[in-house]
Structures are given as C-alpha cells and as structure tokens.
Amino acid sequence: MTHSARFLIVGPQGSGKGTQGVLVAEAFGVPQVATGDIFRENVKGGTELGKQVQEIIEAGHLVPDELTSELVRDRLQQPDAAGGFLLDGYPRNRGQVDDLDAFLASRGESLDAVIELVVPREESIARITQRAVEQGRTDDTEEVIANRLAIYERETAPILDVYREHGLVVEIDGVGTLDEVTGRIFAALAERGLDAADRGGNGAAA
C-alpha cells in the first residue's frame, strides 16, 4: 500500500453513513471502526474497559470522553488497523478530536480525509421516520429525531470546522440513491489521490 487510508465519516442520523462507511472500508481494505461496535465487543468480551462501559451504560450515563478515547485507541492498535481505518461515530467533540490527533501523532500518522455526508434536515427526518415505520419502532417520533439532529448539529459542526482548517473535509451530497452517493465519495477521494483501486481493496463500489 503506497499511501495510508485513514478516514472519518461524518453525517447526521439518516445520512446513510453507516452503510457508506462499510463500502468505503471494504474498498480500501481497512476496518470500519464504529464506537457502538467497540462498546458492544468489549462488554461482550468481558474486558476491563468493557466492564467500565457496562457499569456506566447500566447507570444511564454517557460513556465519558476519556474512556471512549481509550477504547478507540485500543481498537486502532489491533493488527487489522495497521494499514488504516475508517472511524464512524468518533470523534464526537473537540476533546475527542484532540485525543485522536495526539494518538495518531504519537505513531507518526495523520488522517487522510474526513468524509462529510451532507443531507438536509428534512431529508434526514423523512428517512429516519420511514425507517422507524419499516422496523416497527414507535420511539422514533419526529420530536425525538429532531432533538437528535440538533445535538449532531451542535456538537459536530465545531469538529468539522477544525478539520476544514486542515483541508481534510470532503463534502459529499448525501441525497440520491445508494450507488450515486457511493460514486460521489469515491470520485471525491480519487481527486485527492486516494484511489481504492490502488489500496488492495476490491474497488468495486467505485
């Protein structure tokens, strides 16, 4: 692999970032690292960090930044992430951005791109509402969804501003079919010299 492939994927709920993240990670031959998955794997595995997470979640609290960052660092030091990764759900705030930067700098590494899926609020609400109907979920009311989006907008906007200052943000129009959005992502990354075909991935989605 000539270059690294270290990405973040960022987008509001309903933007499709989970699905797109899997496709990008597969094409570049790197693991998709989602904080929710890390929490579940550590809890299920009964690790010391997992026990701490379980106690916090069972008490109804949010996992603090310090513990979240420690879990992510632990995951990124596993062999499959040696050649790169795609982070989904981390970092969520400025403190976590600083933690990630410090960790990568200590390894002589840096991010290659921050993929931002841009989806209008009304589109996100429509998608999540439809998904809730399809899955038979009654807790995803429009009010609840709007509140989640407000949290995203309040907490994530400053993070994206930091990465924009470093020229890392790749803005992608997230409205369209799955294939259309995937195509936009790969085209935008290729323009930055980040071509999945050169990374040992299958490059099929491109």
N, C-alpha and C positions, 0 to 999 in steps of 0.2 A: 504494500500500500504506500503510494508515494506521499500522500497527504493524510492528515487525520480527518476524522469525521465526527466532530463533537458539536452536537446541536441541542438547542432548546426548542420546544414547540409550545407556542402560547396562543390562547384563544378563549373566548367566553364559552360557557356551557352551551352546547348545541352547535358549536362551530365545526364539530367533526374532528377535533384534534387527536382524539384517541385513535380513531380509525386511520387518519393520515399519518400519525406517528408510527404506527405499526408498519405501514407501507414504506415509509422513508427508511426506517431502521432496517427492514429486511433488504431493501435495495442496496444499502450501503454496508450491509454485513455487520451491523453493530446492534447491541441490545437496546430495546426500548426500556427505559428506567422510569417507572411511574411510582410516585411516593405511596399511593394507596397499595400497590402491589408489594412494595418493600415492607410496609407496616404489616400486612397480612402474612407475608412469608416469615417474618421474624416472630410474630405472635405464634403462628402455627409451628414453627421450628423450636419454640421454647427458648430462644436465645435470651441473654441478659437484657439486651436492648428491647427485645420483643416483650419481655415481662414488664418493663417500664412503660412501654406503649400501651399494653393491655390495661394496666392499672389506671393510666391517665384517661383512656377512652371509656372504661367502665365507670369512671367517676364523672363522665360527661364533660370532660375538658378537651381543649385542643392540644395536640402534641406540640410542645414548645419548639421554638426555632433551633435551640442548641441540640436537642435530641434528634430532630428531623435532619439537621445537617450531619450529625454523627452517623445516622443510618444511611444517608446518601453517600457519604464518604466511604463507608464500609462497603457499600454495593459497588461503587466505582473502582474499588481496588481489587475486585474479583477478576480473574483471568479473562473472561469474555469481554470485559470493557477496556482491555489494554489498548485496543486499536481505535477506540472511540465509543460513543454512546449517543442516545437521544433521550433527553430528560423531558418528562411530562409531569407537570404539577409542582415542579421545583426549579428555581426558587420562586417563592410567592411574595416576598417583600424585600426591602433594601438590605436588611440584616442578612438574609439568606443569600442575596447576591454577593455580598462581601465575603461570606463564608465560602461560597463556591469559588470565587476569584482567588482567595487565599489558598485554597486546596489545590486548584489547578496550577497556580504559580509555583507552589512548592514542588510540583512534579515537572516543571518546565513546560506546561501545557497551557492552552487557551481555547476558548470557544471559536468555532469556525463560522457559525451563523445562528441567529435567533429567528425562527420561522414564526411570523405572526399571522394567524388566520383572522382576517377582518370580516366580521359579519354584523350587519345592523341589528340593533337590539330587538326590533320587531320580528326579524327573521329568527333570531335565537329563541325568542319566546314561542313562536309558532312551532319550531322544530321540537323543542322540549315538551310542549303541550301535546303535540302529536305522538311523541314517543311515550309519554305518560299514559295516553289513551290506549296505545297499542299494547303496553305492558300491564295495563290494568292498575296503574298507580293512582291513588286518589290524593296523595300528599303533595304532588307537584301542581299546586294551584298557581294561577297567574301571579298572584301576590308573592308567593314564596319564590317563584322563578325570578321575578323582577328584583327581589331582595338579593338573591344570589348574584345576579348580574351587576347590581350596584356595588357589591363587595368586590367583585372582579375588577370593575372599572376603577374603584377607589384604590385598591391595593396593587393592581398590576400595571396601571398607567405609569407610575413613577419608575417601575422596573424597566419598562420598555424605553423610557426616556434615557435611562442610564446606558442601555445597550445601543440606543441610537447615537449617542455621543461618541461611541466607539465604532460606529459604522457597521454594526453587526446585524441590524434588523432587516429581514427580508419580508416586506409586506405582501401578503397574498390575498386576493379577493376570494373569500370563502363561500361565495354564493354560486351555485351551479351543481352539476352532477358530481359524483364522487370522482370519476375519471377526469373531468375538466379541472377540478381543484388540484388533483394529484399532478396532472400535467403542468399546471402553473408552478407548483412547488419545484418540480424537477427542472423546469426551464429556468426558473429564477436562480436556483442553486448552481446550475451549469454556467450561467452568466458570470458567477463569482468563481469559476474554476473548480466547482465542487460537483463532479460528474460521477453519478452512481456507477456507470459502466466501467469506471477505472478503479473501483474500490473492492472488487471481489464479490460484490453483491450481484443479484440477478439483473438489476436494472430494468426489470420488466415493466414496471409502472411508468417509466419514462416514455 
